[in-house]
Amino acid sequence: MAGYDTANYIYNVYESADSTYGTPAFWIRYFSPCPDAPFTTNPVTESRAAYDSGGAYIGAISSPGASRLSANSSSEGAADAQTFAAALQTATDDVSQLELPSIGTLFCWLDMEPNTTLNTNYWSGWANRLNGWNWKSGGTYPLFASLYTRTCTDNGCSASESADCYAVWSQQPQQCGSVSNPPSFAPDNCSHCISSAPTTYLWQFMIQGDCNNSLDVDLDVGRGGYSYNTNCLRLTSRP
């Protein structure tokens, strides 16, 4: 099961992505804090585009930036996690058809770009705040701290040991393929460098710029026997 992630708005890219690489099973989009184009800027229009693309599931990632991730501050991590969680709640308030996963587990990715250092205190603050987030004060805790990383190439795996990390999304290696015909699941994973490694559930097998991919999308695939869209926000109908 394969899909797209993008830092652009889905409505700007989905027609070209679909026609070039195939119909996605999911999209992954940025929520605050992030550098630009957060999902909550145009949530209804983006949700309609995701639904029209065939990928009526939206995964969530936040990108506070390298200087934040390297900060020796659990309070900064917790503050960024709170901003992220609040943005997710706002999206579901603004789009009534956008709901939490039916299994009650939403993987919330922290964007650790290549050559970034993840401070263990920052991760602890971020992960513990998300993992303990009381969704809309309703007594449910559906947010699960997860990490996008090059795994053992940077220090993401070891840093994530300081607090519960429920999933890894691996950026490497890059291989050619398409959403309709992705490569066999073979990402780097944390078991190469730590003993109690979180499971790698998702692999970004082709990033923009590789394999002549000029579109503003990256291509991702879930591990065999696993449907990543079960851990995404889901559109129950077209908004």
Buried (B, 14 or more C-beta within 10 A) or exposed (E): BBBBBBBBBBBBBBEEBBEBBBBBBBBBBBBBBBEEBBBBEBBBBBBBBBBBBBBBBBBBBBBBBBEBBEBEBBEBBBBBBBBBBBBBBBBBEBBEBBEBBEEEBBBBBBBBBEEBBBBBBBBBBBBBBBBEBEBEEEEEBBBBBBBBBBBBBBBBBBBBBBBBBBBBBBBBEBBBBBBEEBBEBEBBBBBEBBEEBBBBBBBBBBBBEEBEBEBBBBBBBBBEEBEBBBBBBBBEEEB
